[in-house]
Amino acid sequence: MSLRPKKRSLNLRGHQTSVTLEDRFWRAFCQIAHDKGISINGLAAELDASRDLETGLASTIRDYVLKHYMDKE
């Protein structure tokens, strides 16, 4: 597993975009979406709609993943 971030494609409400995330964050994000029964694009769109516009989507996803697993402890 690489620690280098990779560009990932997403479709947010019909708009094509990309985020650059490390493999671990991407896999965890995909697993969370699966566990919630929603698509990766759907979860990304929810986060995009609720984020502070000064914060990038990739940072928002990383923060979401970290909080998700910290709350499980």
Secondary structure as UniProt FT lines:
FT   STRAND          6..12
FT   TURN            13..14
FT   STRAND          15..21
FT   HELIX           23..36
FT   HELIX           40..50
FT   TURN            53..54
FT   HELIX           57..71
//
